Amino acid sequence: MLVNFFYELKKGKVPVSLKEYLTLMEAMQAGIPEYSVENFYYLSRATLVKDERNLDKFDQVFGQVFKGLEPDEDGIGVEIPEDWLRKLTELFLTDEEKSQIEALGGWEKIMEEFKKRLEEQEGRHQGGNKWIGTGGTSPFGAYGYNPEGIRIGQEGSRNRRAVKVWDKREFRNFDDSVVLGTRNIKVALRRLRRFAREGSPDELDLDGTIKSTASNGGYIDIQMRPERRNAIKVLLLLDVGGSMDDHIRTCEELFSAARAEFKHLEYYYFHNCLYERVWKDNRRRHAEVIPTWQLLHTYGPDWKLVFVGDATMSPYEVVYPGGSVEHWNEEPGQIWMTRMLDHFKHSVWLNPVPERHWRYTPSLEMLEQIMGSRMFPLTLDGLDRGMRELNR
C-alpha cells in the first residue's frame, strides 16, 4: 500500500523522491506512528512534503489512498455508513414548496428569534419549522431549507441561503503553480506594466559601454545598469470559500498568472466581503489574522488594489454590523470597502460570475455600486478592461 501511496503522490503532482520515501520507511520500521492513522498522516506529511504549497495536494492524495482506514475503537463493525444515515436527515423540497416557506423578516428579527430559541429549547428536534434542528423548514439548524437563516452543524453548503454560519469552516489556499492551458490571461495582465530600472547595477549596458569606451579613446570602460523590471505594485485580495468553491480553477489560473507577471505582488484572503481582518493562509485563518488597518498603513496609495470574488452573499453582510456569515463584525463591510477605496486610488473588482447574471444578485449590485462600476467579469475581455482601468 505504501508503494501505491508513493506513486499516487507522484501522479498527484506532489514532488516526492525515493530518498524521502526510504526515510518514511525507516520511520515506519522504528514504530514511530504506533499503529495510528493520525500519527502516520503527520509523519508522512513531514517526511514527504517539502513545500507548504503542496500540502493541499498531499491531503487529497492521502484521503483517496487511505480512505476508510480509521480504526474502530470499540471493535464493533459499523454496518451502515454514517453518510447514509446523515442523508436521512436532509430535506429536499420542490421549487413550489420552497416558495411557500416565509422568512422571519429581516436581520434583527432573525437574531432576536435565534437568541430566544436558544434560551427556550431543551432537546433535539428534527423536521420542524420552529426549533433549532435538522431536516425541517426552521430558520435555524442543518440539512433543511429556509429563505434566510442560521446554519448550525451542517457539513458544506446546500442551498446557499444562510445569512450566518455557526460552525468552523476550512478553506483551501489557491495554488499558484497551476499550469495554464492558455497564455491569454498573462497577455491581458501585461497591459498593467510600467518598466523602470531599480536596484543594484547587475546588467551590462552595451550602449553605455560603447559610448564610454569611445569617449576614452578606445580603452574599454564597461558600464553596468539595474535590470529593467515591471515597477507596478499590486495588492490582491481574494475571496475564498462558500460559493467561491465553484470558481477555484479560474481563480487559481489568475493567481498563478499574476505571480508570474508582477514582481511586486502581495496577496491576502477574505470571505464574502471585506471586514476588519484578512489572512495569508486559509489553514490558519482563525489563529493568524491580519488587521485590515495594517494593509492601509503598510501599502501606499501607489499600489494597485484588485479584489477577486463573486460578491454573492446575504445583503446583510454588506450593510449590517454583525452581518458577516462567520463572525460578529463591529462595522459593516461597506465601511471597510470605502476605506480601502479612499486609500488606494486605482482599484478594480474581478468577478468570476458571468456579467449577464449580475442583476439577479442584490449583494453583487451593491458592491458594484460601492466600487463605482469598476467591477469587471473574470473573462479575457473583462481582464483587459480591468487592466485599462488600473492604468488610468
C-alpha positions in Angstrom: 0.0 0.0 0.0 2.9 2.4 0.8 4.4 1.8 -2.6 1.0 2.7 -4.1 0.8 5.8 -1.9 4.2 6.9 -3.3 3.1 6.5 -6.9 -0.2 8.2 -6.2 1.6 11.2 -4.8 3.7 11.4 -8.0 0.6 11.2 -10.0 -1.0 14.0 -8.0 2.0 16.3 -8.8 3.5 16.2 -5.3 7.3 16.3 -5.9 8.4 13.3 -3.7 11.7 11.5 -4.2 12.9 7.9 -3.5 15.1 9.2 -0.7 12.2 10.7 1.2 10.2 7.5 0.7 13.0 5.5 2.2 13.2 7.9 5.2 9.5 7.3 5.7 10.0 3.5 5.6 12.8 3.8 8.2 10.5 5.7 10.5 7.8 3.1 10.0 10.2 0.3 10.8 11.2 2.2 14.0 7.5 2.1 15.0 7.1 5.9 15.2 3.4 6.1 14.1 2.5 3.4 16.7 -0.3 2.0 14.5 -2.2 5.2 14.5 -3.6 6.6 11.2 -3.4 10.1 12.5 0.2 9.7 13.6 1.1 8.2 10.2 -0.6 11.1 8.4 1.6 13.7 10.3 4.7 11.6 9.9 4.3 11.1 6.1 3.4 14.7 5.6 6.5 15.9 7.5 8.7 13.4 5.6 7.3 13.7 2.0 6.2 17.4 1.7 9.0 19.9 1.2 6.9 23.0 0.2 3.7 24.1 2.1 2.1 24.9 -1.3 1.9 21.1 -1.8 0.0 20.4 1.4 -3.4 20.5 -0.2 -2.4 18.1 -2.9 -0.9 15.8 -0.3 -4.1 15.8 1.7 -6.2 15.0 -1.3 -4.0 12.0 -2.3 -3.8 10.8 1.4 -7.6 10.9 1.6 -8.0 8.9 -1.6 -5.4 6.2 -0.7 -6.2 5.7 3.0 -10.0 6.4 3.0 -11.8 4.2 5.5 -8.8 3.0 7.4 -9.6 4.8 10.7 -9.8 2.0 13.3 -13.0 1.2 15.2 -12.0 1.8 18.9 -14.9 -0.3 20.2 -14.1 -3.2 18.0 -17.6 -3.2 16.6 -18.1 -3.0 12.8 -20.5 -0.4 11.5 -22.9 -2.0 9.1 -24.5 1.3 7.7 -22.2 4.1 6.6 -22.6 7.3 8.6 -23.1 9.4 5.5 -26.1 7.2 4.5 -27.7 8.0 7.9 -26.9 11.7 7.6 -28.7 11.8 4.2 -31.9 10.7 6.0 -31.9 14.0 7.9 -31.7 16.2 4.8 -34.8 17.9 3.5 -35.4 18.2 -0.3 -38.2 20.4 -1.4 -39.6 21.4 -4.8 -39.4 25.0 -6.0 -43.1 25.3 -5.4 -42.8 24.1 -1.8 -39.8 26.4 -1.2 -41.8 29.4 -2.4 -44.4 28.7 0.4 -41.9 29.0 3.2 -41.7 32.5 4.6 -38.6 34.2 6.0 -38.8 35.7 9.5 -38.4 39.2 8.1 -35.0 40.9 8.4 -31.7 40.7 10.2 -32.9 42.0 13.6 -35.8 39.5 13.7 -33.6 36.5 12.8 -31.0 37.3 15.5 -33.7 38.1 18.1 -35.6 34.8 17.4 -32.3 32.8 17.4 -31.4 34.1 20.9 -34.9 33.5 22.2 -35.0 29.9 20.9 -31.5 29.1 22.3 -32.9 30.1 25.8 -36.1 28.1 25.4 -35.1 24.9 23.6 -34.4 21.9 25.8 -33.9 19.0 23.4 -33.1 17.8 19.9 -35.6 18.5 17.1 -35.9 17.1 13.6 -38.2 18.0 10.7 -39.9 21.0 12.4 -40.4 24.6 11.4 -39.5 26.5 14.6 -36.8 25.0 16.8 -33.1 24.6 16.2 -32.9 21.1 14.5 -32.3 19.1 11.3 -34.2 18.4 8.1 -37.0 21.0 8.6 -38.1 24.4 7.5 -36.9 26.3 10.6 -34.5 29.2 10.0 -32.0 27.6 12.4 -30.3 24.2 12.1 -28.9 21.8 9.4 -30.0 20.0 6.3 -33.3 21.8 5.9 -34.5 24.8 4.0 -35.4 28.4 4.8 -35.1 31.6 2.7 -33.0 33.2 5.4 -31.5 31.6 8.5 -28.5 30.5 10.6 -26.7 27.3 9.6 -25.6 25.1 12.6 -23.9 21.7 12.4 -24.0 21.1 8.7 -21.0 20.0 6.6 -20.9 22.1 3.5 -23.5 24.3 1.8 -26.6 23.0 0.1 -29.0 25.9 -0.7 -26.6 28.8 0.0 -29.4 30.7 1.8 -27.8 31.1 5.3 -27.1 34.6 6.5 -24.7 33.3 9.2 -22.8 30.0 9.7 -22.3 29.0 13.3 -19.5 26.4 12.6 -15.8 26.5 12.0 -15.2 26.2 8.2 -12.0 25.2 6.5 -10.9 26.7 3.2 -8.2 25.8 0.8 -5.4 28.0 -0.4 -5.2 28.8 -4.1 -2.4 27.0 -5.9 0.0 29.4 -7.6 1.7 26.7 -9.6 -1.3 25.8 -11.8 -0.2 25.3 -15.4 -2.4 27.5 -17.6 -4.0 26.0 -20.6 -3.6 29.3 -22.4 -1.3 32.3 -22.2 -4.2 34.7 -22.8 -4.6 35.6 -19.1 -0.9 36.6 -18.9 -1.2 38.6 -22.1 -4.2 40.5 -20.6 -2.3 41.2 -17.4 0.7 42.6 -19.3 -1.4 45.7 -20.1 -0.6 46.6 -16.5 3.1 47.4 -16.9 5.4 50.3 -16.1 9.0 49.4 -16.6 11.8 51.0 -14.6 15.4 50.3 -13.7 15.8 49.9 -10.0 18.2 48.2 -7.6 21.8 47.2 -8.0 23.6 47.5 -11.4 23.9 43.8 -12.4 23.2 44.0 -16.2 25.6 45.0 -18.9 24.7 48.4 -20.5 26.0 47.7 -24.0 25.1 51.1 -25.5 26.6 52.9 -22.5 29.8 50.8 -22.7 30.3 51.6 -26.4 29.8 55.3 -25.8 32.1 55.4 -22.7 34.8 53.4 -24.5 34.7 55.7 -27.5 35.0 58.7 -25.2 38.1 57.2 -23.5 40.0 56.8 -26.8 39.3 53.1 -27.2 40.1 52.0 -23.7 37.3 49.6 -22.6 35.1 51.2 -20.0 32.4 48.7 -19.0 29.1 50.2 -17.9 26.5 48.3 -15.8 22.9 49.2 -15.1 20.0 47.8 -13.0 17.7 45.2 -14.7 14.6 46.6 -16.3 11.6 45.3 -14.5 7.9 45.9 -14.1 7.6 48.5 -11.4 3.8 48.1 -10.9 2.9 47.1 -7.4 -0.3 45.0 -7.0 -2.3 44.2 -3.8 -4.5 41.2 -4.5 -7.4 40.4 -2.2 -9.0 37.0 -2.9 -12.5 35.9 -1.7 -12.3 32.2 -0.7 -14.8 29.5 0.4 -18.5 29.2 0.2 -19.9 30.0 -3.3 -16.3 30.7 -4.5 -15.7 27.0 -4.5 -17.4 26.9 -7.9 -14.7 29.2 -9.3 -11.5 27.7 -7.8 -9.9 26.7 -11.1 -10.4 30.1 -12.7 -9.1 31.9 -9.6 -6.0 29.6 -9.5 -5.2 30.4 -13.1 -5.5 34.1 -12.4 -3.4 33.8 -9.2 -0.7 31.8 -11.0 -0.5 34.2 -13.9 -0.3 37.2 -11.5 2.5 35.6 -9.5 4.4 35.2 -12.8 3.8 38.7 -14.2 4.2 41.0 -11.2 7.4 41.2 -9.2 5.8 43.4 -6.6 2.7 41.4 -5.7 1.2 40.9 -2.2 -2.0 38.9 -1.6 -4.4 38.2 1.2 -7.6 36.2 1.6 -11.1 37.3 2.9 -14.5 35.7 2.9 -17.5 37.2 1.0 -17.0 40.8 2.0 -14.0 42.7 3.4 -14.1 43.3 7.2 -11.7 44.2 9.9 -9.3 41.3 9.3 -7.7 39.3 6.4 -5.3 36.4 6.4 -2.4 34.8 4.4 -3.0 31.1 5.0 -6.5 29.5 5.0 -5.4 26.6 7.1 -4.6 29.1 10.0 -7.1 31.8 9.2 -8.7 31.6 12.7 -5.4 31.9 14.5 -3.2 34.1 12.3 -5.3 37.1 11.1 -4.0 40.4 9.9 -5.9 43.6 10.8 -7.2 45.4 7.7 -5.9 48.6 9.2 -2.4 47.1 8.7 -2.9 46.9 5.0 -3.8 50.6 4.9 -0.7 51.5 6.9 1.7 49.2 5.0 0.8 49.7 1.3 0.8 53.2 -0.1 -1.7 54.8 -2.5 0.5 53.9 -5.4 -0.3 50.2 -5.1 -3.0 48.9 -7.5 -5.8 47.2 -5.5 -7.5 44.2 -7.1 -10.4 42.3 -5.4 -11.3 38.9 -6.8 -14.7 37.4 -5.7 -18.2 36.6 -6.8 -19.8 39.2 -4.4 -22.5 36.6 -3.8 -23.8 36.7 -0.2 -26.5 38.0 2.0 -27.0 41.8 1.6 -26.8 41.9 5.5 -23.1 41.1 5.1 -22.5 44.4 3.3 -24.7 46.8 5.2 -25.1 45.5 8.8 -22.8 45.3 11.8 -22.7 41.6 12.8 -23.8 40.7 9.3 -20.8 38.5 8.5 -21.7 34.9 7.9 -18.9 33.7 10.1 -18.2 36.2 12.9 -19.6 39.2 14.6 -18.2 42.3 12.7 -18.4 45.6 14.6 -18.6 47.6 11.4 -20.4 46.8 8.1 -18.5 45.5 5.2 -19.3 48.6 3.1 -17.4 50.8 5.6 -14.2 48.8 5.1 -14.7 48.8 1.4 -15.0 52.6 1.4 -11.8 53.0 3.5 -9.8 50.8 1.1 -11.1 52.6 -2.0 -10.4 56.0 -0.5 -6.8 55.0 0.2 -6.0 53.1 -3.0 -6.6 55.5 -5.9 -6.6 52.7 -8.5 -8.8 49.7 -7.8 -11.0 47.1 -9.5 -13.1 44.1 -8.7 -12.8 41.0 -10.9 -15.9 38.8 -10.7 -16.0 35.1 -11.9 -19.8 35.2 -12.2 -20.9 35.8 -15.9 -21.9 39.5 -16.3 -25.3 38.7 -17.6 -26.2 37.2 -14.2 -25.2 40.1 -12.0 -28.6 41.8 -11.9 -30.1 38.8 -10.2 -27.9 39.1 -7.0 -28.6 42.1 -4.7 -25.3 41.9 -2.9 -23.4 41.9 -6.2 -25.2 45.0 -7.4 -24.5 46.7 -4.0 -20.7 46.0 -4.3 -20.6 47.1 -7.9 -22.1 50.4 -6.8 -19.6 50.7 -3.9 -16.8 50.1 -6.5 -18.1 52.9 -8.6 -18.9 50.5 -11.5 -15.2 49.3 -11.5 -16.3 45.7 -11.4 -15.4 43.5 -14.3 -16.1 39.9 -15.3 -13.2 37.4 -14.9 -13.0 36.8 -18.6 -10.3 37.8 -21.1 -12.3 40.9 -22.2 -13.1 41.7 -18.5 -9.4 41.4 -17.6 -8.4 43.7 -20.5 -11.0 46.3 -19.4 -9.9 46.0 -15.8 -6.2 46.5 -16.6 -7.0 49.5 -18.7 -8.9 51.0 -15.7 -6.0 50.4 -13.4 -3.7 52.2 -15.9 -5.7 55.4 -15.8 
